[in-house]
Amino acid sequence: MSVFVWFIIILLALIVAGWLYMRWKMSILKKAKEAEQVTRENRLRDLPTIPLATRDDEAIYQWSNFHGERLVARVVGPEIDEEAKEVTFVEIVNSDYLLLPDECHFRKYRLEIDTVRDAIKADRNDPEKGRILRQVHAKIIGYVEH
């Protein structure tokens, strides 16, 4: 056989070996990804939730993938209109951990905050209030199930 034929045979053998190696590495990565997904699902399942019976009526709770459900703010002057499916708050205080675009829970309601008239970080009269949101309007998007 000529040198050219041997060169082609060796080249094809290297291509096949490379392809088999890549398939083996991909299967290892797939198994690792599946194991990571199972770990993530177990961690999310084990995160704490706060039952309705033990919740504070003047507090807002929110779910986090890192902390589970937790108290993220306190409310002042809530007005609930169930027919219009909306809640208005005079103020929401200590709201540093409240993520506004995300769903939150107030009493038995699942809320989505859509407007905030005023937001300030510190109140000169009471610096312990944290971030303060005033004249907050939220839509009721459902009810808390647990």
C-alpha positions as CSV (number, residue, x, y, z in Angstrom):
1,M,0.0,0.0,0.0
2,S,1.1,3.5,-0.7
3,V,1.8,6.1,1.9
4,F,-1.2,8.1,0.9
5,V,-3.6,5.2,1.7
6,W,-2.0,4.7,5.1
7,F,-2.3,8.4,5.7
8,I,-6.1,8.2,4.9
9,I,-6.6,5.2,7.2
10,I,-4.8,6.8,10.1
11,L,-6.7,10.1,9.6
12,L,-10.1,8.2,9.5
13,A,-9.0,6.3,12.7
14,L,-8.2,9.6,14.5
15,I,-11.5,11.1,13.4
16,V,-13.5,8.0,14.7
17,A,-11.5,8.1,18.0
18,G,-12.2,11.8,18.4
19,W,-15.9,11.3,17.7
20,L,-16.1,8.5,20.3
21,Y,-14.2,10.6,22.8
22,M,-16.6,13.5,22.4
23,R,-19.6,11.2,22.8
24,W,-18.1,9.8,26.0
25,K,-17.5,13.4,27.4
26,M,-21.0,14.5,26.4
27,S,-22.5,11.5,28.3
28,I,-20.5,12.4,31.4
29,L,-21.7,16.1,31.1
30,K,-25.3,14.9,30.6
31,K,-25.1,12.8,33.8
32,A,-23.6,15.6,35.8
33,K,-26.3,18.0,34.6
34,E,-29.0,15.5,35.5
35,A,-27.5,15.1,39.0
36,E,-27.3,18.8,39.5
37,Q,-30.9,19.2,38.5
38,V,-32.0,16.6,41.0
39,T,-29.9,18.4,43.7
40,R,-31.5,21.7,42.8
41,E,-35.0,20.2,42.9
42,N,-34.3,18.6,46.3
43,R,-33.0,21.9,47.7
44,L,-36.0,23.9,46.4
45,R,-38.4,21.3,47.9
46,D,-36.6,21.5,51.3
47,L,-36.8,25.3,51.5
48,P,-39.1,26.6,54.2
49,T,-42.7,27.9,53.6
50,I,-44.6,29.8,56.2
51,P,-48.2,28.6,56.8
52,L,-51.0,31.1,56.6
53,A,-51.9,30.5,60.2
54,T,-48.6,31.7,61.5
55,R,-48.2,34.7,59.2
56,D,-48.4,38.3,60.5
57,D,-51.4,40.1,59.0
58,E,-49.4,43.3,58.5
59,A,-46.5,41.7,56.6
60,I,-45.6,40.9,53.0
61,Y,-43.9,37.5,52.2
62,Q,-42.1,36.5,49.1
63,W,-40.5,33.3,47.8
64,S,-36.8,33.2,47.0
65,N,-34.9,30.3,45.5
66,F,-32.2,30.8,48.1
67,H,-34.2,31.4,51.3
68,G,-37.6,29.9,50.6
69,E,-40.5,32.0,51.8
70,R,-39.7,34.8,54.1
71,L,-41.0,38.1,55.5
72,V,-39.7,40.9,53.2
73,A,-41.7,44.0,54.3
74,R,-44.3,45.4,56.7
75,V,-47.4,47.3,55.6
76,V,-49.2,50.4,56.9
77,G,-52.8,51.2,56.0
78,P,-53.9,48.3,53.7
79,E,-57.2,48.8,51.9
80,I,-58.5,45.6,50.2
81,D,-61.1,45.8,47.4
82,E,-61.9,42.1,46.5
83,E,-64.4,43.1,43.8
84,A,-61.9,45.1,41.9
85,K,-59.1,42.6,42.8
86,E,-56.8,45.3,44.1
87,V,-55.0,46.3,47.3
88,T,-53.7,49.7,48.2
89,F,-51.1,50.4,50.9
90,V,-50.4,53.8,52.5
91,E,-46.8,52.6,53.1
92,I,-44.7,49.6,52.8
93,V,-41.7,49.8,55.2
94,N,-38.6,47.6,55.7
95,S,-39.0,46.6,52.0
96,D,-35.3,46.3,51.2
97,Y,-35.7,42.6,50.3
98,L,-39.0,43.0,48.5
99,L,-38.5,42.4,44.7
100,L,-41.1,44.5,43.1
101,P,-41.6,42.7,39.8
102,D,-42.0,39.4,41.5
103,E,-45.2,37.9,43.0
104,C,-45.6,38.5,46.8
105,H,-48.1,37.3,49.4
106,F,-50.1,39.5,51.8
107,R,-52.5,37.8,54.1
108,K,-54.3,35.2,51.9
109,Y,-53.7,37.1,48.7
110,R,-51.1,36.6,46.0
111,L,-50.2,40.1,44.8
112,E,-48.4,41.7,41.9
113,I,-47.3,45.3,42.8
114,D,-47.9,47.5,39.7
115,T,-47.5,51.2,40.9
116,V,-45.5,52.9,43.6
117,R,-46.0,56.7,44.0
118,D,-42.9,57.4,46.0
119,A,-39.9,55.4,47.2
120,I,-37.2,56.5,49.6
121,K,-34.4,54.7,51.3
122,A,-34.3,56.4,54.7
123,D,-36.9,58.3,56.7
124,R,-35.2,61.1,58.8
125,N,-37.7,60.6,61.6
126,D,-37.3,56.8,61.8
127,P,-34.1,55.4,60.2
128,E,-35.0,51.9,61.2
129,K,-37.7,51.7,58.5
130,G,-35.4,50.8,55.7
131,R,-36.7,51.4,52.2
132,I,-40.1,53.0,52.3
133,L,-42.7,52.7,49.5
134,R,-45.7,55.1,49.6
135,Q,-49.1,54.9,47.9
136,V,-48.5,51.4,46.6
137,H,-51.1,49.8,44.4
138,A,-51.2,46.0,43.8
139,K,-53.3,43.6,41.8
140,I,-54.7,40.5,43.4
141,I,-53.6,37.6,41.1
142,G,-54.8,34.7,43.2
143,Y,-54.9,33.2,46.7
144,V,-52.2,31.6,48.8
145,E,-52.8,27.8,49.0
146,H,-50.9,26.8,52.1
